[in-house]
Amino acid sequence: MINTHSNTKTLPLGHHARSSYLYTVENSKQIILFDGVCNLCNGAVQFVIKRDHKDTFRYAALQSEVGQRLCSERGIDTSQVDSIILIEPGVAYYVKSDAALEIGNQLKGYKTLSSILQWIPRGLRDIVYDFVARNRYKWYGKKEACMIPTPELKAKFLD
């Protein structure tokens, strides 16, 4: 089932259960796909890792084989969404401002802020989101290669 009025795509129960890479990963973990060469995106991932006290998330760069496979399985066009995607295995995926706010809902101390920001119409939120996404390399820079996690963080990354 696809909800065409939002940036949330709900999957039928069991959708991709046999073929998806997700089912080789713990089903209880949500997956954040991010632009692995973007300094802003890498900073956001580090921000989330430091505040993910419940160990809710796993991470993969959009450019990685795993990231490409997860997007392909869901029919996500990375030419349209190229900065952050949140996947709830077997349930739904979120893009743009919906993804950012859903991630915030899982972080201690940010649930209230995320809930308040969700009252802003998605169209307005996404205008701001798209503006920042379009200018992120110019404002924050770009790496030549995807971030390499430290040995302590490697288990949180899918690739």
Secondary structure, DSSP 8 states (H G I E B T S, - for coil): ---TTSSEEE--TTTTTTT-GGGGS-TT-EEEEE-TTBHHHHHHHHHHHHH-TT--EEEEETTSHHHHHHHHHHT--TTT--SEEEEETTTEEEEHHHHHHHHHHTSTTTHHHHHHHTTS-HHHHHHHHHHHHHHHHHHH-B-SS-----TTTGGGB--
